[in-house]
Amino acid sequence: MSSKLNSTIHPQCAEAIKRLIRMKDPQFADLVALKTYGSDSYSAMGWDQLKRYINEQTVVVVEQFEDEANILSALRWLGRGLPLSLAIRKVKADHAMYRYKTPNRE
């Protein structure tokens, strides 16, 4: 993902991503605690905008998830600067944490 776009995310989100990257082994709670602190330029991006970020490395995201919403979420986190492995773990943690609380979530 292009790091020049990171200036469009909330400063607290950018700092939280840096902290997460510096952690030796981020735990489930660390991943779930990461948030955007409001809408940013990636929040509104749909498939058409995000698919331009898919390359040989990020195609793994598409293979990891069956649900398009999870794919889009992972690509948004990549755009915000989260490394691939952490973006995948973040989305899986969020899915595990929230899927039971909001069964009708769209």
Phi, psi and omega per residue, in radians:
M1 nan 2.750 -3.108
S2 -1.422 2.092 -3.110
S3 -1.288 -0.342 3.130
K4 -1.120 -0.397 3.121
L5 -1.397 -0.191 -3.112
N6 -1.057 -0.364 3.129
S7 -1.182 -0.236 -3.125
T8 -1.537 -0.035 3.111
I9 -1.720 2.795 -3.127
H10 -1.072 2.397 -3.132
P11 -0.977 -0.631 3.110
Q12 -1.172 -0.617 3.087
C13 -1.156 -0.789 3.128
A14 -1.040 -0.742 3.117
E15 -1.158 -0.714 3.137
A16 -1.120 -0.667 3.095
I17 -1.124 -0.766 3.116
K18 -1.048 -0.765 3.120
R19 -1.075 -0.776 -3.126
L20 -1.082 -0.724 -3.140
I21 -1.122 -0.623 -3.126
R22 -1.293 -0.339 -3.134
M23 -1.168 2.468 3.134
K24 -1.198 -0.778 -3.126
D25 -2.553 1.460 -3.130
P26 -1.012 2.384 -3.126
Q27 -1.653 2.982 3.136
F28 -0.867 -0.859 -3.107
A29 -1.085 -0.630 3.104
D30 -1.113 -0.721 -3.124
L31 -1.211 -0.762 -3.138
V32 -1.163 -0.568 -3.123
A33 -1.222 -0.379 3.130
L34 -1.170 2.217 3.131
K35 -2.451 2.958 -3.068
T36 -1.510 -0.279 -3.078
Y37 1.051 0.734 3.134
G38 1.939 -3.135 -3.141
S39 -1.321 2.545 3.042
D40 -2.341 -3.060 -3.071
S41 -1.105 -0.434 3.133
Y42 -1.415 -0.470 -3.077
S43 -0.986 -0.673 -3.077
A44 -1.576 -0.103 -3.097
M45 -1.227 2.315 3.070
G46 -1.766 -2.980 -3.082
W47 -0.979 -0.757 -3.083
D48 -1.049 -0.717 3.124
Q49 -1.318 -0.699 -3.045
L50 -1.324 -0.492 -3.066
K51 -1.132 -0.350 3.103
R52 -1.192 -0.294 3.123
Y53 -1.520 -0.092 -3.119
I54 -1.371 2.220 3.072
N55 -2.411 -2.946 -3.103
E56 -0.999 -0.656 -3.114
Q57 -1.295 -0.791 -3.036
T58 -1.439 -0.149 3.075
V59 -1.067 -0.369 3.068
V60 -1.006 -0.623 3.127
V61 -1.025 -0.819 -3.114
V62 -1.093 -0.613 -3.124
E63 -1.336 -0.372 -3.073
Q64 -1.379 -0.475 -2.999
F65 -2.195 2.499 3.046
E66 -1.572 -0.554 -3.062
D67 -1.448 2.178 -3.122
E68 -1.039 -0.623 3.140
A69 -1.057 -0.682 3.112
N70 -1.204 -0.667 3.096
I71 -1.068 -0.846 -3.126
L72 -1.095 -0.713 3.121
S73 -1.080 -0.786 3.129
A74 -1.099 -0.728 3.115
L75 -1.138 -0.620 3.079
R76 -1.124 -0.736 3.127
W77 -1.159 -0.622 3.042
L78 -1.071 -0.751 3.123
G79 -1.064 -0.600 3.141
R80 -1.345 -0.165 3.072
G81 1.977 0.042 3.112
L82 -1.321 2.293 3.102
P83 -1.060 2.738 -3.057
L84 -0.878 -0.911 -3.075
S85 -1.104 -0.662 3.129
L86 -1.285 -0.588 3.096
A87 -1.103 -0.743 3.114
I88 -1.129 -0.802 3.124
R89 -1.112 -0.672 3.128
K90 -1.061 -0.852 -3.110
V91 -1.155 -0.696 3.097
K92 -1.117 -0.696 3.119
A93 -1.143 -0.790 3.116
D94 -1.070 -0.748 3.141
H95 -1.083 -0.779 3.135
A96 -1.134 -0.636 -3.078
M97 -1.315 -0.690 -2.950
Y98 -1.884 -0.235 -3.047
R99 -1.138 -0.526 -3.124
Y100 -1.430 -0.455 -3.103
K101 -1.377 -0.488 -3.071
T102 -2.293 1.268 -3.069
P103 -1.113 -0.451 -3.126
N104 -1.717 0.249 -3.117
R105 -1.095 2.400 3.136
E106 -1.944 nan nan
